[in-house]
Amino acid sequence: MPAAARDLERIADLATNVAEDIVFLVEVHLIRHAHRHPGAQG
């Protein structure tokens, strides 16, 4: 059972990566590890 949970977590991580790549391609900005600074635009 722990192996199944690990596999599901890996699938979820890969799905997140794909979604982030799609957002990047569509919106042309990187949302991974995004750090918002006070006064920053965007």
MARLO-64689 format. One record per atom (N, C-alpha, C, CB): atom name; z, y, x; residue number from 1. Coordinates in steps of 0.1 Angstrom, whole numbers. Glycine has a CB too. Example, Ala and Ser with C-alpha at 12.3 -4.5 7.8 and 13.67 -1.06 7.14 Angstrom:
! residues 2
N/78/-57/132/1;
CA/78/-45/123/1;
C/78/-33/132/1;
CB/90/-45/113/1;
N/71/-22/128/2;
CA/71/-11/137/2;
C/79/0/129/2;
CB/57/-6/141/2;
END
This chain:
! residues 42
N/0/-12/8/1;
CA/0/0/0/1;
C/0/13/8/1;
CB/12/0/-9/1;
N/8/13/19/2;
CA/7/26/28/2;
C/-7/28/33/2;
CB/17/25/39/2;
N/-15/18/35/3;
CA/-28/20/40/3;
C/-37/27/30/3;
CB/-35/7/45/3;
N/-35/23/17/4;
CA/-43/29/6/4;
C/-39/44/5/4;
CB/-40/21/-7/4;
N/-27/47/6/5;
CA/-22/61/5/5;
C/-28/69/16/5;
CB/-7/62/5/5;
N/-28/63/28/6;
CA/-34/70/40/6;
C/-49/72/38/6;
CB/-32/62/53/6;
N/-56/62/32/7;
CA/-70/64/30/7;
C/-73/74/19/7;
CB/-76/50/25/7;
N/-65/75/9/8;
CA/-67/85/-1/8;
C/-64/99/4/8;
CB/-57/82/-13/8;
N/-54/100/13/9;
CA/-52/113/19/9;
C/-64/117/28/9;
CB/-39/112/28/9;
N/-69/108/35/10;
CA/-81/111/43/10;
C/-93/115/35/10;
CB/-85/99/52/10;
N/-95/109/24/11;
CA/-106/112/15/11;
C/-104/127/9/11;
CB/-107/102/3/11;
N/-91/130/6/12;
CA/-88/143/1/12;
C/-90/154/12/12;
CB/-73/144/-4/12;
N/-87/151/24/13;
CA/-89/160/35/13;
C/-104/162/37/13;
CB/-82/155/48/13;
N/-111/152/37/14;
CA/-126/153/39/14;
C/-132/161/27/14;
CB/-133/139/40/14;
N/-127/159/15/15;
CA/-132/166/3/15;
C/-129/181/5/15;
CB/-127/161/-10/15;
N/-117/184/10/16;
CA/-113/198/13/16;
C/-123/204/23/16;
CB/-99/199/17/16;
N/-125/197/33/17;
CA/-134/202/44/17;
C/-148/205/38/17;
CB/-136/192/56/17;
N/-153/196/30/18;
CA/-167/198/24/18;
C/-166/211/15/18;
CB/-171/186/16/18;
N/-156/212/7/19;
CA/-155/224/-2/19;
C/-154/237/6/19;
CB/-142/223/-11/19;
N/-147/237/17/20;
CA/-146/249/26/20;
C/-159/252/32/20;
CB/-135/247/37/20;
N/-167/242/36/21;
CA/-180/244/42/21;
C/-189/250/31/21;
CB/-186/231/47/21;
N/-188/245/19/22;
CA/-197/250/8/22;
C/-194/265/5/22;
CB/-195/242/-5/22;
N/-181/268/5/23;
CA/-177/282/3/23;
C/-182/291/14/23;
CB/-161/283/2/23;
N/-181/286/26/24;
CA/-186/293/38/24;
C/-201/296/36/24;
CB/-183/286/51/24;
N/-208/286/33/25;
CA/-223/288/31/25;
C/-226/297/20/25;
CB/-230/274/29/25;
N/-219/297/9/26;
CA/-222/305/-2/26;
C/-217/320/0/26;
CB/-216/300/-15/26;
N/-205/321/5/27;
CA/-199/334/6/27;
C/-200/340/20/27;
CB/-185/334/2/27;
N/-204/333/30/28;
CA/-206/337/43/28;
C/-194/343/49/28;
CB/-217/347/44/28;
N/-182/336/47/29;
CA/-170/340/54/29;
C/-161/328/55/29;
CB/-163/352/48/29;
N/-153/327/65/30;
CA/-145/316/68/30;
C/-132/317/61/30;
CB/-143/314/83/30;
N/-128/307/53/31;
CA/-115/308/46/31;
C/-105/299/52/31;
CB/-117/304/31/31;
N/-109/290/61/32;
CA/-100/281/68/32;
C/-91/290/77/32;
CB/-107/271/77/32;
N/-79/287/77/33;
CA/-69/294/86/33;
C/-70/309/84/33;
CB/-71/290/100/33;
N/-73/313/72/34;
CA/-74/328/70/34;
C/-61/334/71/34;
CB/-81/330/56/34;
N/-61/345/78/35;
CA/-48/353/79/35;
C/-51/367/74/35;
CB/-43/354/94/35;
N/-44/370/64/36;
CA/-46/384/58/36;
C/-36/393/65/36;
CB/-44/384/42/36;
N/-42/405/69/37;
CA/-34/415/75/37;
C/-32/427/66/37;
CB/-40/419/89/37;
N/-21/433/66/38;
CA/-19/445/57/38;
C/-30/455/60/38;
CB/-5/451/59/38;
N/-37/460/50/39;
CA/-47/470/52/39;
C/-61/464/55/39;
CB/-44/479/63/39;
N/-62/451/56/40;
CA/-75/444/59/40;
C/-83/444/46/40;
CB/-73/430/64/40;
N/-96/446/48/41;
CA/-105/446/37/41;
C/-111/432/35/41;
CB/-116/457/38/41;
N/-114/428/23/42;
CA/-121/415/21/42;
C/-113/405/14/42;
CB/-124/409/34/42;
END
